[in-house]
Amino acid sequence: MTTRSQRDALKVQLLDTRRMKELAAGHPLMAPALEEREKDLQAQIHALPLEDKERTTDVLKDLKPDA
């Protein structure tokens, strides 16, 4: 799995967690657990390196149209 796809998957989980947190607002067990999960996901996203990009541009540069 590439770094970009890992980041995208974590962002989807973060969005789902935030939606669940809104639904569970005020619940004595779920609200704190979802808050902790949100912080954990944010930390995982920030821990991924930004410079590790997919090399699609290199592939596109090698493709030359037929002349």
N, C-alpha and C positions, 0 to 999 in steps of 0.2 A: 504494500500500500504506500503510495507516495505521501509526502508531507502535506501536499495540498488536499488530497482526498481525506487524510486524517483530520486536517483542520475543518474541512467541510462537514465530516461526520460529527465531530465534536460540536460544531455550531448548531447542527440540527438537534442534537441532544440537549444543548443549552436552551434552545428555543422551546422545546417540549417541556423542559424542566420549569422554565419561567411560566408557561401556560398552566402547568399543574400547580405551581405555587400560587397563582391567582385563584384557582379553583379551591385550593385547600387553605386559603387564608383564614387564620384563626383556629385551625385545627391544632390541638396540643402536641400531636406527634408528627404529623405530616409536614407542617409548616417549617419547623426547625430542620428536619431531615432534607427537605427540598432546598432550603437556604444553604445548607452545607454542600449539597450536591452541585448547586449553582456555582459556589466558590471554587469547588474542586475542578469543575469543567473549565472555568475561566483560567485557572492556574495551568491546566493542561494545554489550553490553546496558547497561552502566552509562553509556555515552555518550548513550543515547536519553533524551530529556526525559520526565519523569514527568507533567508537567501537560498534555500533549497527549492528551486523551481523546476517544474517539468521542462523538458527540453523540446517542446513542440516547435519552437521557433527554429531550432537547428535543423529539424526534419524538413520544415517548410523551405528553408534556404537551399537545401539540397535538391528540392524538386524544381526542375526547370521545364518551362513549357516547350513543347515541340515547335521548332522553328521551320 
